[in-house]
Amino acid sequence: MAISSTAEKRPGAAMIENSQIPKHEQLHAILLRIAKDELGPGERVPSERTLMDQFGVSRITVRAAIGRLVNEGHLVRVPGKGTFVSEGAVQSTLHLASFTQEMEAQGHKPSTIVLEAAQLLPPAATAKALGLGRTQEAYHLRRLRLADGRPVSVDDAWYNASLVEGLLDIDLTGSVYRALASEFGHQIDRARQSVRAEGAPADIAVLLGAEPGAPVLFFDRVSFSGEHAIEHARSWYRSDRYALTMEVHL
């Protein structure tokens, strides 16, 4: 059931005015206040038609305001269902753990959709990271990772096939790190990782249920077991559903 906005509850309390401030900016401010003060996480905001009628604005104005709130992480669009208040980000401490282990530790239910699993020649940068020759193939694994049924990240990883032969024959919907240790004797014990913010590429945005160009956290990581480089992974995380925390000492 749709949730009524502030203006519906108290007529005249929030209105679009004729001023130098663009209407989509005014509507953005009103909807942001509604999302923060009137609605709870996961509740649905009024439909585009309702907002058009209520505030006397065009569909373009409504979509501009909602689109910005989605990109900022305050709202989430669910195809076929509507637009909802974001439920907030998973808080992750900066440490070495698999996605599955991380979500379980925080009380979330992780799940995975395998998008691709194949043995291929890796890109040059990956071959270098894994110490592979030009003609050596590697295992390519691309997966959509979810927490409590909501898309959180897309992981695009390559594995040194000579060290983990048969990796693609196991269940790839669980923790690969656990499998590397239990099935192949390679415990991931360190990693070299960089993190940066970027706009979601179009194909990644579709998988994450976000707008193209929406802010995501991009991870580039090479994981090791002892002296062996086992994995080179690139991951895109929805910044409205995943946040990093860290403790820094002198």
C-alpha positions in Angstrom: 0.0 0.0 0.0 1.4 3.4 -0.9 2.3 5.8 2.0 0.7 9.2 2.0 3.1 12.2 1.8 3.3 15.1 4.3 1.2 17.3 2.0 -1.6 14.7 1.9 -1.6 14.4 5.7 -1.5 18.2 6.3 -2.8 20.1 3.3 -0.5 23.0 2.4 2.3 21.9 4.6 4.7 21.2 1.7 4.0 22.9 -1.7 5.9 23.7 -4.9 6.3 27.5 -5.2 6.9 29.7 -8.1 10.4 30.9 -7.4 14.0 31.0 -8.7 14.5 27.6 -7.2 13.8 25.0 -9.9 10.7 22.9 -9.3 12.7 19.6 -9.3 15.0 21.0 -6.6 12.0 21.9 -4.5 10.5 18.5 -5.0 13.8 16.8 -4.2 13.9 18.6 -0.9 10.3 17.7 0.0 10.7 14.1 -0.9 14.0 13.9 1.0 12.3 15.2 4.1 9.4 12.7 3.7 11.9 9.8 3.2 13.8 10.8 6.4 11.0 12.0 8.7 7.8 10.5 7.6 8.6 7.0 6.2 10.5 4.1 7.5 13.2 2.0 5.6 11.6 -0.2 3.0 8.3 1.8 2.8 7.0 2.9 -0.6 6.9 6.5 -1.6 3.9 7.9 -3.6 3.6 7.0 -7.3 4.7 9.4 -10.0 1.1 10.1 -10.9 0.3 10.9 -7.3 3.2 13.3 -7.0 2.3 15.0 -10.3 -1.3 15.6 -9.2 -0.4 16.5 -5.6 2.3 19.1 -6.4 1.1 20.2 -9.9 4.3 19.3 -11.6 5.2 17.4 -14.8 6.4 13.8 -15.0 9.8 15.1 -16.0 10.1 17.1 -12.8 9.0 14.1 -10.7 11.5 11.8 -12.4 14.3 14.3 -12.0 13.7 14.6 -8.3 13.3 10.8 -7.7 16.2 10.0 -10.0 18.5 12.2 -8.0 17.3 10.7 -4.7 18.0 7.2 -6.1 21.5 8.2 -7.2 22.2 9.7 -3.8 21.1 6.4 -2.2 18.0 7.7 -0.3 15.5 5.8 -2.5 15.5 2.5 -4.3 13.6 1.6 -7.5 12.1 -1.9 -7.7 10.9 -2.7 -11.2 7.2 -3.4 -11.3 6.7 -2.5 -7.7 7.6 1.1 -7.2 10.1 3.3 -5.4 11.0 2.7 -1.8 13.0 4.3 1.0 16.5 2.8 1.2 17.0 0.4 4.0 20.5 1.7 4.6 24.0 0.2 4.0 25.6 -2.9 5.3 28.4 -1.7 7.5 31.6 -3.5 6.7 34.9 -3.2 8.6 38.0 -3.2 6.4 39.3 -6.7 6.8 40.0 -9.9 4.8 36.8 -11.9 4.4 34.6 -13.3 1.7 31.3 -11.7 1.0 29.5 -14.7 2.4 31.4 -14.6 5.7 31.0 -10.9 5.9 27.2 -11.0 5.5 26.8 -13.9 7.9 28.8 -12.2 10.6 26.4 -9.3 10.4 23.3 -11.4 10.6 22.3 -11.0 6.9 21.4 -13.9 4.6 23.8 -14.0 1.7 22.9 -15.5 -1.7 24.6 -15.6 -5.1 23.6 -15.8 -8.7 26.3 -17.2 -11.0 26.4 -15.1 -14.2 29.4 -16.7 -15.8 31.8 -19.6 -15.1 34.4 -20.4 -17.7 38.0 -21.2 -18.4 39.4 -18.5 -20.7 42.5 -16.4 -21.5 42.5 -13.6 -18.9 43.1 -9.9 -19.7 46.7 -8.8 -19.6 46.4 -7.1 -16.3 45.0 -10.2 -14.7 47.6 -12.5 -16.2 50.3 -10.2 -14.7 48.6 -10.1 -11.3 48.3 -13.9 -11.2 51.8 -14.5 -12.6 50.5 -16.3 -15.7 52.1 -16.6 -19.1 50.5 -15.1 -22.2 48.9 -18.4 -23.3 47.8 -19.6 -19.8 44.1 -19.8 -19.2 42.4 -18.9 -15.9 39.0 -19.6 -14.4 36.6 -16.7 -14.8 33.7 -16.3 -12.4 31.2 -13.5 -12.5 28.5 -13.4 -9.8 25.8 -11.2 -8.5 25.9 -11.1 -4.7 22.8 -10.4 -2.6 22.1 -9.7 1.1 18.6 -10.6 2.3 17.5 -10.8 -1.3 18.7 -7.4 -2.3 21.6 -6.9 -4.8 24.7 -5.6 -3.1 27.6 -6.3 -5.5 28.8 -7.7 -8.8 32.0 -9.7 -8.5 34.2 -10.3 -11.6 37.0 -12.7 -10.5 39.8 -14.7 -12.1 41.5 -17.6 -10.5 44.8 -19.3 -11.2 43.6 -22.5 -12.7 46.9 -24.4 -12.2 46.5 -23.9 -8.4 42.8 -24.6 -8.1 42.1 -27.1 -10.8 38.5 -28.2 -10.8 37.2 -25.0 -9.1 34.3 -24.6 -11.6 33.0 -28.1 -10.8 32.1 -27.1 -7.2 29.0 -25.2 -5.9 29.9 -21.6 -6.8 26.9 -20.0 -5.0 28.7 -20.2 -1.6 31.9 -18.9 -0.3 34.7 -19.5 -2.8 37.3 -18.5 -0.1 36.0 -21.4 2.1 36.2 -23.8 -0.8 39.7 -22.6 -1.7 40.8 -23.6 1.8 38.8 -26.8 2.3 38.9 -28.2 -1.2 42.2 -27.0 -2.6 44.3 -26.3 0.5 44.8 -22.6 -0.3 43.8 -20.4 2.7 43.6 -16.8 1.6 45.8 -15.0 4.1 46.5 -11.6 2.6 45.4 -9.3 -0.2 46.4 -6.2 -2.0 43.4 -4.0 -2.6 42.4 -0.6 -3.9 39.0 1.1 -3.5 37.6 4.1 -5.3 34.2 5.7 -6.0 32.9 5.7 -9.6 29.7 5.9 -11.5 28.1 2.5 -12.2 28.7 1.2 -15.7 25.4 0.5 -17.6 25.7 -3.3 -17.4 26.6 -3.2 -13.7 23.8 -0.8 -12.9 21.2 -3.1 -14.5 22.4 -6.0 -12.3 22.4 -3.9 -9.1 19.0 -2.4 -9.8 20.5 1.1 -9.9 20.6 4.0 -12.4 23.5 4.1 -14.8 26.1 6.4 -13.3 24.8 5.9 -9.8 27.6 6.0 -7.2 29.3 2.6 -6.5 32.4 1.5 -4.7 34.8 -0.2 -7.0 37.3 -2.7 -5.5 40.3 -4.2 -7.3 41.9 -7.0 -5.3 44.6 -9.6 -5.7 44.4 -12.3 -3.0 47.2 -14.6 -1.9 47.7 -17.9 -0.2 51.2 -17.8 1.0 53.3 -16.6 -1.9 50.8 -17.7 -4.5 48.5 -15.2 -6.2 45.2 -17.1 -6.3 42.6 -14.5 -7.3 42.3 -11.2 -9.1 38.8 -9.8 -8.5 37.0 -6.6 -9.5 33.8 -5.8 -7.6 31.2 -3.1 -7.8 29.2 -2.4 -4.6 26.1 -0.3 -4.3 27.2 2.6 -2.1 23.7 3.0 -0.6 23.8 -0.7 0.6 27.4 -1.1 1.5 29.8 1.1 3.5 33.3 0.7 4.8 34.5 1.5 8.3 38.0 1.3 9.6 40.0 2.0 12.7 43.2 4.1 12.3 46.1 4.2 14.7 49.3 6.3 14.9 
